[in-house]
Amino acid sequence: MSRLRNILAGAGIATVGAVGTKMAVDYFKNRNKEEAPDESEGDVDEAETPPEQVSYAVVQDDSVQSFLDASFGDPGRYVPTRSPKVFDYQGGQYMVIWARDNKQDKNQMMAFQYTDAGRKMIASVGYTPDKTDYNMPGLEDTPFAVEVNGEKIASGQGETDGADEVDFVLA
């Protein structure tokens, strides 16, 4: 079983199909749901994935809601708005979720990194058309950034202009 499947099983998130690979630049550009890899090809070995590619899993949408409810202890507060990204890139395992925060009345993007010590949040971005607030407690140690209105933010905490979408991208 792949590392991605182990992480997902531990988080209570179910996958759709096998784990596949894709060029990293194409994977991070895609805002839509990824195509489920063909199960007949079997899971890929993340250790053998070339450094310019990402191994990814497509997850069942309803299992993301269960994960959010269990993780934050406030059922229904966060409701997914976009397909999550669950992937292995250059030996690191990550999950990125976009959701509506019904308590704060804003959209939220949350990025997690999985390590032997467990899951840690590396980025949290709240956004509305009026303002975007961000907290990047561990993003600078990764090859990633968050793109807000064409600007890449890879560390720190603060506010910037509002946005309709934020993306998790290669730095």
ChimeraX commands (.cxc) that place a marker at each C-alpha (Angstrom):
marker #1 position 0.00,0.00,0.00 radius 0.5
marker #1 position 1.32,3.44,-0.89 radius 0.5
marker #1 position 2.20,6.10,1.67 radius 0.5
marker #1 position -0.63,8.27,0.37 radius 0.5
marker #1 position -3.18,5.53,0.99 radius 0.5
marker #1 position -1.82,5.02,4.52 radius 0.5
marker #1 position -2.17,8.73,5.28 radius 0.5
marker #1 position -5.66,8.89,3.85 radius 0.5
marker #1 position -6.78,5.80,5.75 radius 0.5
marker #1 position -5.47,7.33,8.99 radius 0.5
marker #1 position -7.39,10.54,8.28 radius 0.5
marker #1 position -10.57,8.64,7.43 radius 0.5
marker #1 position -10.54,9.81,3.82 radius 0.5
marker #1 position -11.54,7.37,1.09 radius 0.5
marker #1 position -9.92,7.38,-2.36 radius 0.5
marker #1 position -11.38,6.90,-5.80 radius 0.5
marker #1 position -9.17,4.63,-7.92 radius 0.5
marker #1 position -5.46,3.99,-7.80 radius 0.5
marker #1 position -2.73,6.50,-6.96 radius 0.5
marker #1 position -1.51,8.13,-10.18 radius 0.5
marker #1 position 1.23,10.47,-11.35 radius 0.5
marker #1 position 1.17,13.73,-13.26 radius 0.5
marker #1 position 3.59,16.51,-14.10 radius 0.5
marker #1 position 3.67,18.78,-11.03 radius 0.5
marker #1 position 3.12,22.01,-12.99 radius 0.5
marker #1 position -0.04,20.55,-14.56 radius 0.5
marker #1 position -1.30,19.15,-11.25 radius 0.5
marker #1 position -1.03,22.46,-9.41 radius 0.5
marker #1 position -2.64,24.44,-12.26 radius 0.5
marker #1 position -5.77,22.28,-12.18 radius 0.5
marker #1 position -8.59,23.74,-10.06 radius 0.5
marker #1 position -11.03,21.02,-11.05 radius 0.5
marker #1 position -11.34,17.50,-9.74 radius 0.5
marker #1 position -8.52,15.27,-10.96 radius 0.5
marker #1 position -9.34,12.30,-13.12 radius 0.5
marker #1 position -9.15,9.08,-11.12 radius 0.5
marker #1 position -6.18,7.00,-12.29 radius 0.5
marker #1 position -6.96,3.69,-13.97 radius 0.5
marker #1 position -7.05,1.03,-11.21 radius 0.5
marker #1 position -5.87,-1.64,-13.66 radius 0.5
marker #1 position -2.46,0.08,-13.70 radius 0.5
marker #1 position -2.16,-0.33,-9.91 radius 0.5
marker #1 position -0.76,2.15,-7.42 radius 0.5
marker #1 position 2.44,3.95,-8.29 radius 0.5
marker #1 position 5.48,3.77,-6.05 radius 0.5
marker #1 position 6.02,7.34,-4.82 radius 0.5
marker #1 position 9.71,6.55,-4.20 radius 0.5
marker #1 position 10.14,6.00,-7.95 radius 0.5
marker #1 position 8.26,9.12,-9.06 radius 0.5
marker #1 position 10.55,11.53,-10.98 radius 0.5
marker #1 position 11.17,14.81,-9.11 radius 0.5
marker #1 position 9.20,16.87,-11.66 radius 0.5
marker #1 position 6.10,14.73,-11.13 radius 0.5
marker #1 position 3.59,14.40,-8.33 radius 0.5
marker #1 position 1.88,11.23,-7.13 radius 0.5
marker #1 position -1.73,11.97,-6.29 radius 0.5
marker #1 position -4.91,10.37,-5.03 radius 0.5
marker #1 position -8.44,11.41,-5.90 radius 0.5
marker #1 position -10.64,11.36,-2.80 radius 0.5
marker #1 position -14.34,10.83,-2.25 radius 0.5
marker #1 position -15.96,14.20,-1.63 radius 0.5
marker #1 position -18.12,13.07,1.31 radius 0.5
marker #1 position -15.10,11.72,3.19 radius 0.5
marker #1 position -13.55,15.23,3.16 radius 0.5
marker #1 position -16.56,16.54,5.08 radius 0.5
marker #1 position -16.12,13.79,7.68 radius 0.5
marker #1 position -12.42,14.68,8.00 radius 0.5
marker #1 position -13.20,18.38,8.52 radius 0.5
marker #1 position -15.89,17.65,11.10 radius 0.5
marker #1 position -13.62,15.29,13.06 radius 0.5
marker #1 position -10.50,17.47,12.79 radius 0.5
marker #1 position -12.03,20.75,13.92 radius 0.5
marker #1 position -14.69,19.43,16.31 radius 0.5
marker #1 position -17.44,21.65,14.95 radius 0.5
marker #1 position -19.56,19.61,12.49 radius 0.5
marker #1 position -20.67,21.65,9.49 radius 0.5
marker #1 position -18.45,24.65,10.22 radius 0.5
marker #1 position -16.23,23.89,7.23 radius 0.5
marker #1 position -17.86,22.68,4.01 radius 0.5
marker #1 position -15.63,21.74,1.03 radius 0.5
marker #1 position -15.92,24.10,-1.94 radius 0.5
marker #1 position -13.33,22.63,-4.28 radius 0.5
marker #1 position -11.76,19.23,-4.80 radius 0.5
marker #1 position -8.90,18.67,-2.35 radius 0.5
marker #1 position -5.36,17.90,-3.42 radius 0.5
marker #1 position -3.76,14.90,-1.73 radius 0.5
marker #1 position -0.30,14.20,-3.07 radius 0.5
marker #1 position 3.31,13.14,-2.65 radius 0.5
marker #1 position 5.93,15.49,-4.06 radius 0.5
marker #1 position 9.66,14.95,-3.78 radius 0.5
marker #1 position 9.23,12.61,-0.82 radius 0.5
marker #1 position 6.77,14.79,1.16 radius 0.5
marker #1 position 3.10,14.02,1.62 radius 0.5
marker #1 position 0.53,16.82,1.64 radius 0.5
marker #1 position -3.19,17.53,1.68 radius 0.5
marker #1 position -4.80,20.83,0.66 radius 0.5
marker #1 position -8.47,21.52,1.32 radius 0.5
marker #1 position -10.62,24.45,0.19 radius 0.5
marker #1 position -13.74,24.99,2.27 radius 0.5
marker #1 position -16.35,27.52,3.27 radius 0.5
marker #1 position -15.97,28.58,6.93 radius 0.5
marker #1 position -19.59,29.13,7.93 radius 0.5
marker #1 position -18.65,30.51,11.36 radius 0.5
marker #1 position -16.29,33.21,10.00 radius 0.5
marker #1 position -18.29,33.73,6.77 radius 0.5
marker #1 position -15.28,33.33,4.47 radius 0.5
marker #1 position -13.56,30.79,2.28 radius 0.5
marker #1 position -10.61,28.93,3.70 radius 0.5
marker #1 position -7.67,27.05,2.18 radius 0.5
marker #1 position -5.83,24.76,4.59 radius 0.5
marker #1 position -2.62,22.91,3.73 radius 0.5
marker #1 position -1.27,20.03,5.80 radius 0.5
marker #1 position 2.03,18.18,5.68 radius 0.5
marker #1 position 2.29,14.61,6.91 radius 0.5
marker #1 position 5.46,13.47,8.67 radius 0.5
marker #1 position 6.43,10.59,10.93 radius 0.5
marker #1 position 5.38,12.83,13.84 radius 0.5
marker #1 position 1.88,13.27,12.38 radius 0.5
marker #1 position -0.10,15.93,10.52 radius 0.5
marker #1 position 0.76,19.61,10.84 radius 0.5
marker #1 position -0.90,22.63,9.27 radius 0.5
marker #1 position 1.60,24.49,7.11 radius 0.5
marker #1 position -0.72,27.12,5.64 radius 0.5
marker #1 position -4.10,28.62,6.40 radius 0.5
marker #1 position -5.62,31.29,4.17 radius 0.5
marker #1 position -9.01,32.90,4.75 radius 0.5
marker #1 position -10.37,34.88,1.84 radius 0.5
marker #1 position -13.31,36.99,0.80 radius 0.5
marker #1 position -13.62,39.48,-2.09 radius 0.5
marker #1 position -12.70,42.23,0.43 radius 0.5
marker #1 position -9.64,40.80,2.21 radius 0.5
marker #1 position -7.36,37.80,2.48 radius 0.5
marker #1 position -5.68,36.81,5.73 radius 0.5
marker #1 position -2.92,34.24,5.84 radius 0.5
marker #1 position -0.80,32.29,8.28 radius 0.5
marker #1 position 2.08,30.18,6.90 radius 0.5
marker #1 position 3.58,28.42,9.96 radius 0.5
marker #1 position 5.52,25.83,7.96 radius 0.5
marker #1 position 5.29,26.60,4.27 radius 0.5
marker #1 position 8.80,28.07,3.99 radius 0.5
marker #1 position 10.24,24.58,4.65 radius 0.5
marker #1 position 8.49,23.22,1.54 radius 0.5
marker #1 position 8.76,23.85,-2.22 radius 0.5
marker #1 position 5.30,25.49,-2.17 radius 0.5
marker #1 position 3.61,28.87,-1.94 radius 0.5
marker #1 position 0.07,30.15,-1.91 radius 0.5
marker #1 position -0.91,32.30,-4.86 radius 0.5
marker #1 position -3.25,35.20,-4.10 radius 0.5
marker #1 position -4.12,37.54,-7.00 radius 0.5
marker #1 position -0.98,36.49,-8.89 radius 0.5
marker #1 position 1.33,37.03,-5.89 radius 0.5
marker #1 position 3.10,34.05,-4.32 radius 0.5
marker #1 position 3.26,34.03,-0.52 radius 0.5
marker #1 position 5.51,31.40,1.08 radius 0.5
marker #1 position 5.91,32.54,4.69 radius 0.5
marker #1 position 4.67,34.84,7.39 radius 0.5
marker #1 position 1.36,36.02,8.68 radius 0.5
marker #1 position -0.69,38.98,7.54 radius 0.5
marker #1 position -3.39,40.39,5.29 radius 0.5
marker #1 position -3.62,41.37,1.65 radius 0.5
marker #1 position -6.28,42.32,-0.90 radius 0.5
marker #1 position -9.41,40.22,-1.23 radius 0.5
marker #1 position -9.60,37.29,-3.62 radius 0.5
marker #1 position -12.18,35.00,-5.16 radius 0.5
marker #1 position -9.73,32.07,-5.35 radius 0.5
marker #1 position -6.37,31.15,-3.85 radius 0.5
marker #1 position -4.15,28.40,-5.19 radius 0.5
marker #1 position -1.51,26.10,-3.74 radius 0.5
marker #1 position 1.42,26.29,-6.19 radius 0.5
marker #1 position 5.10,25.54,-6.61 radius 0.5
marker #1 position 7.22,28.35,-5.21 radius 0.5
marker link #1:1,2 radius 0.2
marker link #1:2,3 radius 0.2
marker link #1:3,4 radius 0.2
marker link #1:4,5 radius 0.2
marker link #1:5,6 radius 0.2
marker link #1:6,7 radius 0.2
marker link #1:7,8 radius 0.2
marker link #1:8,9 radius 0.2
marker link #1:9,10 radius 0.2
marker link #1:10,11 radius 0.2
marker link #1:11,12 radius 0.2
marker link #1:12,13 radius 0.2
marker link #1:13,14 radius 0.2
marker link #1:14,15 radius 0.2
marker link #1:15,16 radius 0.2
marker link #1:16,17 radius 0.2
marker link #1:17,18 radius 0.2
marker link #1:18,19 radius 0.2
marker link #1:19,20 radius 0.2
marker link #1:20,21 radius 0.2
marker link #1:21,22 radius 0.2
marker link #1:22,23 radius 0.2
marker link #1:23,24 radius 0.2
marker link #1:24,25 radius 0.2
marker link #1:25,26 radius 0.2
marker link #1:26,27 radius 0.2
marker link #1:27,28 radius 0.2
marker link #1:28,29 radius 0.2
marker link #1:29,30 radius 0.2
marker link #1:30,31 radius 0.2
marker link #1:31,32 radius 0.2
marker link #1:32,33 radius 0.2
marker link #1:33,34 radius 0.2
marker link #1:34,35 radius 0.2
marker link #1:35,36 radius 0.2
marker link #1:36,37 radius 0.2
marker link #1:37,38 radius 0.2
marker link #1:38,39 radius 0.2
marker link #1:39,40 radius 0.2
marker link #1:40,41 radius 0.2
marker link #1:41,42 radius 0.2
marker link #1:42,43 radius 0.2
marker link #1:43,44 radius 0.2
marker link #1:44,45 radius 0.2
marker link #1:45,46 radius 0.2
marker link #1:46,47 radius 0.2
marker link #1:47,48 radius 0.2
marker link #1:48,49 radius 0.2
marker link #1:49,50 radius 0.2
marker link #1:50,51 radius 0.2
marker link #1:51,52 radius 0.2
marker link #1:52,53 radius 0.2
marker link #1:53,54 radius 0.2
marker link #1:54,55 radius 0.2
marker link #1:55,56 radius 0.2
marker link #1:56,57 radius 0.2
marker link #1:57,58 radius 0.2
marker link #1:58,59 radius 0.2
marker link #1:59,60 radius 0.2
marker link #1:60,61 radius 0.2
marker link #1:61,62 radius 0.2
marker link #1:62,63 radius 0.2
marker link #1:63,64 radius 0.2
marker link #1:64,65 radius 0.2
marker link #1:65,66 radius 0.2
marker link #1:66,67 radius 0.2
marker link #1:67,68 radius 0.2
marker link #1:68,69 radius 0.2
marker link #1:69,70 radius 0.2
marker link #1:70,71 radius 0.2
marker link #1:71,72 radius 0.2
marker link #1:72,73 radius 0.2
marker link #1:73,74 radius 0.2
marker link #1:74,75 radius 0.2
marker link #1:75,76 radius 0.2
marker link #1:76,77 radius 0.2
marker link #1:77,78 radius 0.2
marker link #1:78,79 radius 0.2
marker link #1:79,80 radius 0.2
marker link #1:80,81 radius 0.2
marker link #1:81,82 radius 0.2
marker link #1:82,83 radius 0.2
marker link #1:83,84 radius 0.2
marker link #1:84,85 radius 0.2
marker link #1:85,86 radius 0.2
marker link #1:86,87 radius 0.2
marker link #1:87,88 radius 0.2
marker link #1:88,89 radius 0.2
marker link #1:89,90 radius 0.2
marker link #1:90,91 radius 0.2
marker link #1:91,92 radius 0.2
marker link #1:92,93 radius 0.2
marker link #1:93,94 radius 0.2
marker link #1:94,95 radius 0.2
marker link #1:95,96 radius 0.2
marker link #1:96,97 radius 0.2
marker link #1:97,98 radius 0.2
marker link #1:98,99 radius 0.2
marker link #1:99,100 radius 0.2
marker link #1:100,101 radius 0.2
marker link #1:101,102 radius 0.2
marker link #1:102,103 radius 0.2
marker link #1:103,104 radius 0.2
marker link #1:104,105 radius 0.2
marker link #1:105,106 radius 0.2
marker link #1:106,107 radius 0.2
marker link #1:107,108 radius 0.2
marker link #1:108,109 radius 0.2
marker link #1:109,110 radius 0.2
marker link #1:110,111 radius 0.2
marker link #1:111,112 radius 0.2
marker link #1:112,113 radius 0.2
marker link #1:113,114 radius 0.2
marker link #1:114,115 radius 0.2
marker link #1:115,116 radius 0.2
marker link #1:116,117 radius 0.2
marker link #1:117,118 radius 0.2
marker link #1:118,119 radius 0.2
marker link #1:119,120 radius 0.2
marker link #1:120,121 radius 0.2
marker link #1:121,122 radius 0.2
marker link #1:122,123 radius 0.2
marker link #1:123,124 radius 0.2
marker link #1:124,125 radius 0.2
marker link #1:125,126 radius 0.2
marker link #1:126,127 radius 0.2
marker link #1:127,128 radius 0.2
marker link #1:128,129 radius 0.2
marker link #1:129,130 radius 0.2
marker link #1:130,131 radius 0.2
marker link #1:131,132 radius 0.2
marker link #1:132,133 radius 0.2
marker link #1:133,134 radius 0.2
marker link #1:134,135 radius 0.2
marker link #1:135,136 radius 0.2
marker link #1:136,137 radius 0.2
marker link #1:137,138 radius 0.2
marker link #1:138,139 radius 0.2
marker link #1:139,140 radius 0.2
marker link #1:140,141 radius 0.2
marker link #1:141,142 radius 0.2
marker link #1:142,143 radius 0.2
marker link #1:143,144 radius 0.2
marker link #1:144,145 radius 0.2
marker link #1:145,146 radius 0.2
marker link #1:146,147 radius 0.2
marker link #1:147,148 radius 0.2
marker link #1:148,149 radius 0.2
marker link #1:149,150 radius 0.2
marker link #1:150,151 radius 0.2
marker link #1:151,152 radius 0.2
marker link #1:152,153 radius 0.2
marker link #1:153,154 radius 0.2
marker link #1:154,155 radius 0.2
marker link #1:155,156 radius 0.2
marker link #1:156,157 radius 0.2
marker link #1:157,158 radius 0.2
marker link #1:158,159 radius 0.2
marker link #1:159,160 radius 0.2
marker link #1:160,161 radius 0.2
marker link #1:161,162 radius 0.2
marker link #1:162,163 radius 0.2
marker link #1:163,164 radius 0.2
marker link #1:164,165 radius 0.2
marker link #1:165,166 radius 0.2
marker link #1:166,167 radius 0.2
marker link #1:167,168 radius 0.2
marker link #1:168,169 radius 0.2
marker link #1:169,170 radius 0.2
marker link #1:170,171 radius 0.2
view
